[in-house]
Amino acid sequence: MDVAEQPHARHALQRLRDDGAGPQVLAAFGRRLAQLADPGAGVLHGEDLRPLDDVAELAGLPAPPAARLDALADRLAVLKLNGGLGTSMGLSGPKSLIEVKPGRTFLDVIAAQVLALRARHAGARLPLVLMDSFATREATLRALRRHPGLAGDVEPDFLQSREPKLRTDTLEPVEWSADPALEWCPPGHGDLYVALAASGTLGRLLAAGYDWAFVSNSDNLGAVPAPEIALWAQDEGVPFVMEVVRGTAADRKGGHLALHDGRLVLRETAQAPPDDPSFTDVARWRWYNTNNLWVDLRALAALMDEDPAGPALPLIVNRKTVDPRDPGSPDVLQLETAMGAAIGAIDGARPLLVPRTRFAPVKTVDDLVLARSDAYDLRDDGRMMPAFDGDPPVVTLDPAVYRHLPDAERRLPHGPPSLRGARSLTVRGDVTFGRHVTVLGDVTLTGPATIADGEVLRG
């Protein structure tokens, strides 16, 4: 029997249809349901993969004439993933509205980057378009009003899709009368391609003369549009580019590139089996995804015309409870995909090695403490520039004490210590930092403790 004809799949698709989903969203969800029928769905064993050899490097690309860069920049749209809330940090609003430097949110930094690039490239249009969720849209659009100069010739956002969570025991759409909104979930950021098309945004961008999109996470402050990458891709006939960095100890999450049966694949954390320790072997896999992507919009439109479900992305099965705050609520599956996995699904796609300055993700309180510290300088043009030498410092704060941002801020009342001379800072237990504390080398602290004003901690 076709998977779509099985009762649980019929019910899930009907639930999505009743929610107003169009044919492209239904096709993509139907594909994920079919993938779920495979017992090994969403799993990539390290022993089945091979490391990828050297890749092209941004630093080695020829410098194009300024006029060509300006012309390309005028045909480039900047897309930022903005569907996430700051719940993992104990907050309830859009993550992009968290302050990363005093008085400057992620969104403020992004706005500064775009406006500076417009000025640099002969007044290129360079629109900023956000992929919002229902939870982030209203507050984000309100915050954008502080930057009236950003307004462009296309709508400033579009909505990502949503799909029903499935009960782990029956695969039926879950019902949760205590909060029906929790019956739904986003299908991962791999939904980008379908949501772009289904919302009409892809068609509007093409009609306005935009051929390329630079896509990145709103919490990666190093992701500044670089038109020379799109120009290289255009000249080489590459429809999709993933920016990668050399793996370091800081790359504890995210995904790495590898070869599977001779084809490029992106393996995300959730795709590594629990008994497979190879995922964190940065020396073996070498190239780690930044989620900075370059997409030929005309090639994407042709692909969507050919297959309404979009690029054939591998399934990621996310196992949770229907209410993430209630471990006693029913176990559910969320069927997701990763947008970077399109590197294995789009013919001709290629990775490009970029410097660490283009990869400053802020996923946790640990990351935010590092970004707020003097290890990074925020320039007027919105660039977050490292102030350290070599690899970025690794901050590891005790999750029992510092998991939520308000808890961390109480223990860092004067802001983070100086970290530009640190290699790592590990805090175990409850430690409160005084004013003007400096960390040098590798430092481990054990609480309860209070670090005095002006203290210099040496590893």
WORA-V489007 format. One record per residue. N is the residue number from 1. RES is the residue in three letters. NEAR is the number of other C-alpha atoms within 12 Angstrom. Layout:
N:RES:NEAR
N:RES:NEAR
//
This chain:
1:MET:9
2:ASP:15
3:VAL:23
4:ALA:24
5:GLU:16
6:GLN:19
7:PRO:18
8:HIS:29
9:ALA:33
10:ARG:23
11:HIS:25
12:ALA:36
13:LEU:38
14:GLN:24
15:ARG:26
16:LEU:31
17:ARG:22
18:ASP:14
19:ASP:18
20:GLY:17
21:ALA:26
22:GLY:25
23:PRO:24
24:GLN:32
25:VAL:37
26:LEU:36
27:ALA:29
28:ALA:42
29:PHE:47
30:GLY:37
31:ARG:33
32:ARG:40
33:LEU:42
34:ALA:27
35:GLN:28
36:LEU:30
37:ALA:23
38:ASP:16
39:PRO:11
40:GLY:17
41:ALA:27
42:GLY:34
43:VAL:31
44:LEU:35
45:HIS:27
46:GLY:31
47:GLU:20
48:ASP:19
49:LEU:26
50:ARG:25
51:PRO:31
52:LEU:27
53:ASP:16
54:ASP:18
55:VAL:26
56:ALA:25
57:GLU:23
58:LEU:28
59:ALA:14
60:GLY:15
61:LEU:19
62:PRO:14
63:ALA:16
64:PRO:18
65:PRO:14
66:ALA:16
67:ALA:18
68:ARG:23
69:LEU:29
70:ASP:27
71:ALA:28
72:LEU:37
73:ALA:37
74:ASP:34
75:ARG:34
76:LEU:42
77:ALA:47
78:VAL:48
79:LEU:44
80:LYS:43
81:LEU:46
82:ASN:43
83:GLY:39
84:GLY:35
85:LEU:28
86:GLY:30
87:THR:25
88:SER:24
89:MET:30
90:GLY:23
91:LEU:21
92:SER:20
93:GLY:26
94:PRO:35
95:LYS:39
96:SER:42
97:LEU:34
98:ILE:38
99:GLU:24
100:VAL:39
101:LYS:29
102:PRO:18
103:GLY:14
104:ARG:26
105:THR:30
106:PHE:43
107:LEU:41
108:ASP:35
109:VAL:37
110:ILE:45
111:ALA:41
112:ALA:32
113:GLN:34
114:VAL:42
115:LEU:33
116:ALA:26
117:LEU:34
118:ARG:35
119:ALA:20
120:ARG:24
121:HIS:28
122:ALA:20
123:GLY:21
124:ALA:31
125:ARG:33
126:LEU:46
127:PRO:39
128:LEU:46
129:VAL:42
130:LEU:40
131:MET:43
132:ASP:38
133:SER:35
134:PHE:26
135:ALA:29
136:THR:30
137:ARG:30
138:GLU:21
139:ALA:25
140:THR:37
141:LEU:31
142:ARG:16
143:ALA:24
144:LEU:29
145:ARG:17
146:ARG:18
147:HIS:23
148:PRO:17
149:GLY:20
150:LEU:33
151:ALA:22
152:GLY:25
153:ASP:24
154:VAL:28
155:GLU:25
156:PRO:33
157:ASP:38
158:PHE:38
159:LEU:34
160:GLN:38
161:SER:39
162:ARG:40
163:GLU:39
164:PRO:42
165:LYS:44
166:LEU:41
167:ARG:29
168:THR:24
169:ASP:14
170:THR:19
171:LEU:29
172:GLU:28
173:PRO:36
174:VAL:34
175:GLU:26
176:TRP:22
177:SER:12
178:ALA:12
179:ASP:15
180:PRO:16
181:ALA:20
182:LEU:30
183:GLU:35
184:TRP:33
185:CYS:37
186:PRO:35
187:PRO:39
188:GLY:39
189:HIS:38
190:GLY:40
191:ASP:46
192:LEU:51
193:TYR:52
194:VAL:44
195:ALA:41
196:LEU:40
197:ALA:36
198:ALA:32
199:SER:27
200:GLY:23
201:THR:33
202:LEU:39
203:GLY:25
204:ARG:26
205:LEU:39
206:LEU:27
207:ALA:17
208:ALA:23
209:GLY:25
210:TYR:34
211:ASP:35
212:TRP:44
213:ALA:47
214:PHE:44
215:VAL:42
216:SER:41
217:ASN:41
218:SER:45
219:ASP:42
220:ASN:37
221:LEU:49
222:GLY:38
223:ALA:41
224:VAL:43
225:PRO:45
226:ALA:36
227:PRO:38
228:GLU:32
229:ILE:45
230:ALA:45
231:LEU:40
232:TRP:31
233:ALA:34
234:GLN:29
235:ASP:17
236:GLU:17
237:GLY:18
238:VAL:29
239:PRO:36
240:PHE:41
241:VAL:46
242:MET:46
243:GLU:46
244:VAL:41
245:VAL:37
246:ARG:34
247:GLY:32
248:THR:26
249:ALA:22
250:ALA:30
251:ASP:36
252:ARG:26
253:LYS:28
254:GLY:34
255:GLY:37
256:HIS:48
257:LEU:48
258:ALA:38
259:LEU:25
260:HIS:20
261:ASP:14
262:GLY:13
263:ARG:24
264:LEU:32
265:VAL:43
266:LEU:48
267:ARG:45
268:GLU:39
269:THR:31
270:ALA:31
271:GLN:34
272:ALA:30
273:PRO:22
274:PRO:14
275:ASP:13
276:ASP:18
277:PRO:16
278:SER:28
279:PHE:39
280:THR:27
281:ASP:25
282:VAL:27
283:ALA:18
284:ARG:24
285:TRP:32
286:ARG:29
287:TRP:42
288:TYR:46
289:ASN:46
290:THR:45
291:ASN:47
292:ASN:44
293:LEU:48
294:TRP:46
295:VAL:46
296:ASP:38
297:LEU:38
298:ARG:27
299:ALA:29
300:LEU:37
301:ALA:32
302:ALA:21
303:LEU:25
304:MET:30
305:ASP:21
306:GLU:14
307:ASP:21
308:PRO:28
309:ALA:32
310:GLY:40
311:PRO:39
312:ALA:35
313:LEU:37
314:PRO:40
315:LEU:43
316:ILE:35
317:VAL:36
318:ASN:31
319:ARG:25
320:LYS:25
321:THR:27
322:VAL:34
323:ASP:27
324:PRO:19
325:ARG:14
326:ASP:14
327:PRO:13
328:GLY:12
329:SER:22
330:PRO:28
331:ASP:28
332:VAL:33
333:LEU:36
334:GLN:38
335:LEU:45
336:GLU:40
337:THR:38
338:ALA:39
339:MET:46
340:GLY:47
341:ALA:46
342:ALA:42
343:ILE:41
344:GLY:31
345:ALA:26
346:ILE:31
347:ASP:20
348:GLY:23
349:ALA:32
350:ARG:39
351:PRO:43
352:LEU:37
353:LEU:34
354:VAL:34
355:PRO:27
356:ARG:33
357:THR:31
358:ARG:33
359:PHE:41
360:ALA:42
361:PRO:36
362:VAL:35
363:LYS:33
364:THR:32
365:VAL:36
366:ASP:34
367:ASP:37
368:LEU:40
369:VAL:40
370:LEU:42
371:ALA:45
372:ARG:37
373:SER:37
374:ASP:31
375:ALA:38
376:TYR:33
377:ASP:28
378:LEU:32
379:ARG:20
380:ASP:19
381:ASP:24
382:GLY:31
383:ARG:31
384:MET:37
385:MET:29
386:PRO:31
387:ALA:24
388:PHE:25
389:ASP:18
390:GLY:17
391:ASP:26
392:PRO:36
393:PRO:38
394:VAL:34
395:VAL:41
396:THR:31
397:LEU:37
398:ASP:27
399:PRO:23
400:ALA:15
401:VAL:27
402:TYR:33
403:ARG:30
404:HIS:26
405:LEU:33
406:PRO:22
407:ASP:23
408:ALA:33
409:GLU:26
410:ARG:19
411:ARG:32
412:LEU:31
413:PRO:22
414:HIS:24
415:GLY:29
416:PRO:39
417:PRO:37
418:SER:38
419:LEU:39
420:ARG:34
421:GLY:33
422:ALA:34
423:ARG:30
424:SER:31
425:LEU:35
426:THR:29
427:VAL:33
428:ARG:22
429:GLY:23
430:ASP:26
431:VAL:29
432:THR:32
433:PHE:33
434:GLY:25
435:ARG:21
436:HIS:23
437:VAL:30
438:THR:31
439:VAL:36
440:LEU:24
441:GLY:25
442:ASP:23
443:VAL:27
444:THR:25
445:LEU:27
446:THR:19
447:GLY:19
448:PRO:16
449:ALA:16
450:THR:21
451:ILE:29
452:ALA:19
453:ASP:18
454:GLY:16
455:GLU:18
456:VAL:23
457:LEU:28
458:ARG:20
459:GLY:17
//
